[in-house]
């Protein structure tokens, strides 16, 4: 089971890691009926749950993609 606090914790942990590259989270249940736009802001792409968060003092970003097949994909870009 995944909840919004888990996603926020992962986002912050990956943004503070210099060695992070990629993490895929597959889930069966998303604990809350959370509007991901309220949690992460407007998505980068229209009609797609994709967000980018800049790494501090870097030109790299953390990309988060939520796929309909119950997958969250975090990756450094």
C-alpha positions as CSV (number, residue, x, y, z in Angstrom):
1,X,0.0,0.0,0.0
2,X,1.3,3.4,-1.0
3,X,0.3,6.8,0.6
4,X,1.0,10.4,-0.2
5,X,3.5,10.6,2.7
6,X,5.5,7.8,1.1
7,X,5.7,9.6,-2.2
8,X,6.8,12.9,-0.6
9,X,9.4,11.1,1.5
10,X,10.8,9.3,-1.6
11,X,10.9,12.6,-3.6
12,X,12.8,14.4,-0.8
13,X,15.2,11.4,-0.3
14,X,16.0,11.2,-4.0
15,X,16.5,14.9,-4.3
16,X,19.0,14.9,-1.4
17,X,21.0,11.9,-2.8
18,X,24.0,12.5,-5.0
19,X,24.1,8.9,-6.2
20,X,20.4,8.3,-7.0
21,X,19.6,7.2,-10.6
22,X,16.3,5.4,-10.9
23,X,13.6,3.8,-8.7
24,X,10.4,2.1,-9.9
25,X,7.6,1.6,-7.4
26,X,4.9,-0.9,-8.4
27,X,1.8,-1.0,-6.2
28,X,-1.5,-2.7,-5.8
29,X,-3.2,-0.1,-3.6
30,X,-2.8,3.6,-3.4
31,X,-4.0,4.3,0.1
32,X,-5.6,7.7,-0.5
33,X,-7.7,9.1,-3.2
34,X,-5.1,11.8,-3.6
35,X,-5.1,14.3,-6.4
36,X,-1.5,14.1,-7.5
37,X,-1.7,17.6,-8.9
38,X,-2.4,18.9,-5.4
39,X,0.5,16.9,-4.1
40,X,3.1,17.8,-6.7
41,X,1.7,20.7,-8.7
42,X,0.7,20.9,-12.3
43,X,2.2,18.1,-14.4
44,X,4.9,18.9,-17.0
45,X,2.9,17.3,-19.8
46,X,-0.8,17.8,-20.5
47,X,-2.8,14.5,-20.0
48,X,0.2,12.8,-18.5
49,X,1.2,12.4,-14.9
50,X,4.8,13.6,-15.2
51,X,6.6,16.0,-12.9
52,X,10.1,17.4,-12.7
53,X,11.8,18.7,-9.6
54,X,15.2,20.4,-9.9
55,X,18.2,19.2,-7.9
56,X,19.7,22.0,-5.7
57,X,22.7,23.7,-7.3
58,X,22.5,21.4,-10.4
59,X,21.2,21.4,-13.9
60,X,19.7,17.9,-13.3
61,X,16.2,17.1,-12.3
62,X,14.2,14.3,-10.6
63,X,11.5,13.1,-12.9
64,X,8.4,11.4,-11.5
65,X,6.0,9.6,-13.9
66,X,2.8,7.9,-12.7
67,X,1.6,5.3,-15.1
68,X,-1.9,3.9,-15.3
69,X,-0.7,0.4,-14.7
70,X,0.1,1.2,-11.0
71,X,3.7,2.3,-11.4
72,X,5.5,5.3,-10.1
73,X,8.9,5.9,-11.9
74,X,11.4,8.2,-10.3
75,X,14.6,8.9,-12.3
76,X,17.4,11.4,-12.5
77,X,17.4,13.3,-15.8
